[in-house]
Every structure is written in C-alpha cells, then in structure tokens.
Amino acid sequence: MAKYLKLKEELKDLARDIRLWKSRRKEGKREGHALWKIVSTIESYSYDARHKHIAYCELRGTERHRIEIPAEDNYPNESYIEQIKEKHAEKTLCIDA
C-alpha cells in the first residue's frame, strides 16, 4: 500500500479535469461555456495541481530543488503547501511503500 494514496488520487483527478477543460477551449467544443470561464477553471485547477504536486513530493521525501525551480516572479504559495501537507499527513498511517 502506498503512502499518501488519497493525495495521489487527487492529483490524478486534477490532471484529468485539466485535460478535459483544455479540450473545451476550441470554439466548437465549449458546450455553452464562455472562454473566460474555461480559462479561469484551467488556471484554478493548475494552481491546485502544482501545489499538491509539491506537497506530495515533499511528503514522500523529495527535496524542493528536485521538484521545481520556479521563476523569480512565480514562487509557490508556501502556506497553501503546508496546509495540504498537514491535511494529508494527519490522515495517513505511517506505512512504508
């Protein structure tokens, strides 16, 4: 059994949702959604996915510099990452993968 399985599933769901919304950007596939709404949804899901990915990797022991090297004007939200880590660390039993 893998550690942090719930967080991993959340990442998979976000990736699936991002792909779905990206496919809806073309005019013929918008299904009545406004383009600004589609782009906003993609950005929101991408923001969550980035921070959950960082938290997941750090919970599994990967050092930050091996996860990503952000641009000077694009640092991750550290408090959000800590919230994610706290939420999932307390729900997880100490079981090694």
N, C-alpha and C positions, 0 to 999 in steps of 0.2 A: 504494500500500500504506500503510495507516495505522500509526502508531506505537502500540505497546503493545496490539496486537491480542489477545494472549493474556489480558491483564488485562481487556480489554473483554468477551471471551468468558466469562471467569469471572463478571463482573458480570451478564451475561445469564443464565447458568446459575443463579446465586443468585436472581435475580428470578423465574425460572420455578419454582424449588423453593419459594420463599416463597409464591407464589400457590397452588401445589399443596397445601402444608401448611395454608395458611389455609382452603382449601376443605374440608379434612378436619375442621375444628373442629365442624361440626354433627354431632349425635349419630348420625344415620343414615349418615354417610359416614366414620366413623372407622376402618373396616376392622380392628377389633381393637386399635387403638392407644389407650392411655389419654390422656385430655385433657391431663394434666400433661406427658406426653411430647411431644405435638403442640405445646403452647405453648412448651416448652423448645427444641424444634427450631426453631420460628419465631424465637424470640429469638436463638438462636445464629446462624442464617443472616442475620438482620437486622443483628446486630453486625458480622459479616464484611462484609456488603454496604456498610454505612455507611463502614467504614474503607477498604475497597478503592475505593469511590467517591471518597473524599477523596484517596487516594494517586493514583488515575488522573487526577483533575483537576489535581492539583499537578504531576504528571509532564508533563502537557500544557501547563503554564504558567499555570493559573488561580490567582489569589491566594485564600488561605483565606477571607477575608471575603466573597468572591463565591460560595463553595461552601456554607457554612453558618454560622450564628451560633448556637452551642449555648447552652442554658440554663446558668445558673450551676452547677447540680449535675449536668450531663450533658456534660462535656468528653470529647472523643475520646481514645483511648489513643495518645499520640504515638509511643511506642516501637513499637507494632504497625504504625502507618502507615509509619514509617521502614523496618521490616523488609520490608513489602510493596514499597515504593519501591526498596529496594536489590535485592531479588529480581528485580524486573521491569526495572530499569534496566540491570542487567548482562546480561540475556538479549536486550536489544533493540538492534538495529543503529541507528545514527543516520541514519534515513531520514525525511525530512520528508513529511508527509501532503499 
